[in-house]
């Protein structure tokens, strides 16, 4: 983004110092990303063929991985229902209305989060000019209901998944041990909220299971995928965590977001700026 901002300054000159002019200049790189980058990477590559023609997983380095998987009600069942509804294409607001009918107690922000999970965490839907359609990966998953279509994505692009599979491949572990491992992978996870969400998805995709003795172990499917991890899983460098607020323990946070009028907040942010309400929300 810094390089893009520099290039824009070369082409357009330095932005004026007014808030409106600065916000307009800040908006431009995101429009460029949305129009020319985001769409071209919807079909995320998680596997590649080596010189011998063998298909192998293609992992991202720790710093480029997603910092967790968002937990959504219904898990895999919700993914399938949403994909079935999308069919050949629906408007974004229609998809949100459908999700609202499934989860009437959800807030608007939670419904948008669910759409984001489908789009940016599992890459099963994509959006162009307000129309949401299934990606090729999403269509394959809907046709087969086979988790193998999605597992390569979060195994190679979500922080900590590979650590858990390899650790359980060595010996069964309890939840406290797994949470401790994941919080070492990313020291920014100062509570068990995100590690717990990751373990929940791993169970949903039949990669791990609860043993009779209360320990977690790999399923047969989990063992197959663990055997495909041909790299040494990385730990996120604390220097790459960003601002200090990233490490706030969500359990201790004092902000009550339920008291915020989201509509008024978005209206206040977008007033007299170049940001659209859709972009801010």
Secondary structure, DSSP 8 states (H G I E B T S, - for coil): -HHHHHHHHHHH----SSHHHHHHHHHHHHHHHIIIIIGGGSS---EEE-TTS-EEE----GGGSBS-----TTTHHHHHHHHHHHTT-EEHHHHHHHHHHH-TT--HHHHHHHHHIIIIIS--EEEETTEEEE-HHHHHHHHH--THHHHHHHHHHBTTHHHHHHHHHHS-B-HHHHHHHHHHH-TT--SSHHHHHHHHHHHHTTSEEE-TTS-EEE-HHHHHHHTT--S------GGGS-SGGGG--TTT----GGGS-HHHHHHHHHTTSS--HHHH-
